[in-house]
Amino acid sequence: MAVYTEVGDEELAAFVASYGLGDVISFKGIAEGVENTNYLVETACGWFILTLYEKRVDPAELPFFLGLMEHLAARSLSCPTPVRDRDGANLRELAGRPAAIVTFLEGVSVRRPTPEHCREVGMGLARMHLAASDFALRRPNGLGLASWSPLFQRFAGRADEIRPGLAALITAELRDLEAHWPANLPTGVIHADLFPDNVFFLQDHVSGLIDFYFACTDALAYDIAVCLNAWCFEQDGAFNITKSRALLKGYESVRPLESAEREALPILARGSALRFLLTRAYDWINTPPDALVKRKDPGEYVRRLAFHRTVATPASYGLDSAGPAAGIAAT
Amino acid sequence: MAVYTEVGDEELAAFVASYGLGDVISFKGIAEGVENTNYLVETACGWFILTLYEKRVDPAELPFFLGLMEHLAARSLSCPTPVRDRDGANLRELAGRPAAIVTFLEGVSVRRPTPEHCREVGMGLARMHLAASDFALRRPNGLGLASWSPLFQRFAGRADEIRPGLAALITAELRDLEAHWPANLPTGVIHADLFPDNVFFLQDHVSGLIDFYFACTDALAYDIAVCLNAWCFEQDGAFNITKSRALLKGYESVRPLESAEREALPILARGSALRFLLTRAYDWINTPPDALVKRKDPGEYVRRLAFHRTVATPASYGLDSAGPAAGIAAT
C-alpha cells in the first residue's frame, strides 16, 4: 500500500497525451494494491487508474492480466478496462516500469460483509467464470498446490516462531492435501484473490471486481473455496454458515456446480486456507515488525484450516447434498 | 505519504451522511501529505478530501488551519474549503481522530517549475497574503527563529554524521541570524511551506494552494524567502535568478514590497534555508535508512544556505534596488 515510483508532471502529461484522453486535470498516488504503484488520474475524459508494475510482477505475465480484463469488460463484466493508446497498445512503459491505464470503477469495498453481500459476490464470481470461459490465454497458478511445499521449505525452520507446532501442522496438512487433491474438476480462469478489498459495491450490489493480478487457470471451484475463506468467517474466527450458504446460492444461481465440485469443496477450502496461511507466515517472518507494511496475522488461517478439517460434507457450507446442480443433473 | 488510519465503509458512510453529501460512490486512500491520513471520496455531490489528523498535529491548532482555509476560500482564493456538517461543524471525529472534509481541488503540481510557474506562484502567494490580512486568528510560527536553536540542540552531537563540519556551520549561522534577524517587518498569515508539491496548476496557471498545516503568523517576506528556496534552485543546486526575478515580480504585481522587506530578503532566505536544513537533518538522523518514508537530503539546504551567504543585496535575487515598491513609496 504505497507509491513506490514517483512520476513527474511532464512525464505523465506526455504519457497520457498518447492515449488521446485530453489534459491531465488531477493526479494522486493512491494506497491501493500491495505490489504496484497506482495513481488516480483525472483527465478531460474522466477518471482513470494508472498502474506502474513494480519488481514483484513478471512483465511477461502482464498480457494475460490486461487481456483478461479487456476480455471480461467486453463481456459486460464490470472490471477495470485497459485503455489502448493511439497505436493500439494497452501495455507501455513509464518511469522505467511497465505501465497501463485502466478505467476507474465506482464503488466501495465492504469491511463487514452481510449474507446479502456474500450472495452478490457468489453471483459476481460465477459471472466472471462464465465470461472468461472463452478467454484464449492460460496462466498456471503460481500459488497452487505444487507451490505450497517449496514455499513452506523457505521458512519451515522458523515456522514455530509464529506459533509452536505450526511446522508440524503444515507438514501434516501438505501430506493430506497432496494425497487427496481433486483432479479433473472443471477448470478455467479464476480470480484467486477475491477478498472483500477486491469487490466494489454500490447500494449493496456488486459494482465491479478489481485486482486480477493473481488470476490464473485452475479449478473454478477453488475460486469459491477462496471466497469461503475470505468472506464467510467472522472477526472472532467463527465460520458463518448463513454467509457461505448465501455465497454458494448466489454462485449457483449463475453457474450450478457439478457434483464433483460440490464434493471437493471441503478439501479445496482446506487448500485455500493453507495457501493464505503459507504466504502470510512467510511474510510474517520476512517483514520486520516495525515496517510500515502491516503484517497480516497467519493465525487467522490456522483457525480457518482447523475449521475446514472438521468438515465432513459440503452440507457444512450450507450446500444441500441434493442441491440445484444435482437436481439439474437428474432431470 | 501513507494511510495511517483505516476507515471502514460503514463508519465512512455514516460520517459522510451527516454532511448531507449523498451516498459514497468511491473511496481511496491517497499518498499525500506526510503527517495525516487522506482519502479521496466521491459522493453524489462530487469529489472531496477526507483528512484524519494523526498524532503529530495538535488538535488545538486545527481551528486555525480550517478557519484559515474557509476564510481564504470566502475571499475567492482557490484552496481546499472545509465543508460544514448539518450542525455547522467543520471539525469532527472519525476512527478516533480529529477529521475534516474539504473540497477537492483540480490541478497538478509541477516537478520542474519554469520562470512562468514561479511568476504565478509569486502572484498566488501575494494574493494569499492579502486575502488573509483580515483573518482574526493568530498562530505563532512553531518553526520560526526561536525554535531553531532548541531543535539543533536535539541532534547537534550527531550533526557531523551527515557531513563533517555541519555542526560548526549551523552554530555559526544561528549566531549570525539571531544577531541580525529583522524586526518590525509587516506580518500576517504565511503559508510557510509553499513548495511545488503544494501548488496546483492547470494550463500553467495556479489553480490552487494546498496544505496549510504549517501556516502561522509571521513576517510576510519570510514566506517569499521560503519560496525562493523552494522554487528557484535547479536540481544541480544552482540558483536561477530568472526564476527568482519572476517570482518576485509576480508577487509585487499583487503586493509591492516595502523597502525594509526588500532589504531583509537575503537574511530571511538564509533563515529559511536553515529552517529546512534543520528539520531535514533532524529527520535524517531520526529516520532509519530502510524506512519506507523517503528521507530528504539535508545537503541541498547546506548548498542553498551557502548561496544566500554570498548575497550582499536583494539585487542578487533579481530585485532592482529601486523597484516598484520604492517607486511607489516615492510617489
Interface residues (C-beta under 8 A of the other chain):
Chain A: M1 A2 V3 G8 D9 E10 L12 A13 D23 V24 I25 S26 F27 K28 G29 I30 A31 E32 L40 E42 F104 L105 E106 G107 V108 S109 V110 R111 R112 F200 L202 Q203 A291 L292 V293
Chain B: M1 A2 V3 G8 D9 E10 L12 A13 D23 V24 I25 S26 F27 K28 G29 I30 A31 E32 L40 E42 F104 L105 E106 G107 V108 S109 V110 R111 R112 F200 L202 Q203 A291 L292 V293
